[in-house]
Amino acid sequence: MINLLLFEWDLDKAKKKGNNMKIMPKYPDLLEEYNFSQGVEGKYATKYAAGTNLVVIDPDIAKFFPDHDSVNQALRLLTEIIKKQKKVA
């Protein structure tokens, strides 16, 4: 997810700067510097689908979490609070 966000940021930056970063004519959402010519489609799709839960975080919340580890740490702390409250109730 972070890679996707960085890609979107790069694309916005390219559009603002003009000719410094060229956009590929055939694929307007990709910059020329992104070279996927040696890529293998679906290479990690099975592993990814088996062990990943992707959640999109709103930008106002995402600014407090620099990476996935900080999100996981916050969620673990929240789950501990929830467990303690259930024991009390």
N, C-alpha and C positions, 0 to 999 in steps of 0.2 A: 504494500500500500504506500509505503513511504516512497518507493521508486516511482509510482504513478504520480504522486503529488509533486515530486521533483521534476518529472517529465512535463507536467502541466505548467509548472513554474518556468521551465526552460522555454517552452513554446510561447508563453506570454512574453517573456523577455525577448525572444527573437522577433516577435511581431512589433514590439515597441522600438527595438534598436534598428530595425530595417534591414540593411544589407549585411550587417556583421554576421548574422547567422542565417543561412539560407534554408528555406523550406522546400522540401522535395515536391515538384509539381504534381507527380502522380499520386502522392500521399500527403495532402496538405497538413495533416496532423503530426508528421514526422519531420525532424530536422535532418539535413544531409549527414551530419556527424554521427547519427545513429545508424550503424551498419549491422544489419541482421542477415547479411548474405550467407554467413556460415551457420546460421541458426537452424535448429531442428524443431519443427513445430510439434508441440505436445510431448517433448522429451521428458518433462517432469510433471505432466498433468496428473497422472495417477497418484504419485507420491503427494503432490500438492492437495489434491482433492481428499485424500485419505486422512491427512493430518492437519488441516488448516481450517480455521473459522475466520473468515474475513468480515470485519465490521468497519463501516465507514463512520468516522467520528466527525461531528460538526466542527467547522474551523474555529469557532470561539472556544471550544474545549480542547482541540488538538494543539493549540499554541502552548498549553501547559505540559505537554508530553513530548519530549524531544525524540523518543524512540519507542519501539514496541516493549522493551523491558520496563520502562517507566509506567506504561499503561497496565501491563501485567501486575506490577507491584501494587499499583493503586487498587486494582480489582481484587487482588488477594486480601488486601487490608479491608476492603469493603465486605468481602465474603466472611471474614472473621467477625466483623461487627454484626452482620446478619445472623450468623450462627449463635453468637452470644445473646442476641435479643430473642431468638427463638427458644433458647433454654430458659430465659427468664419468664416468658409468657406462658 
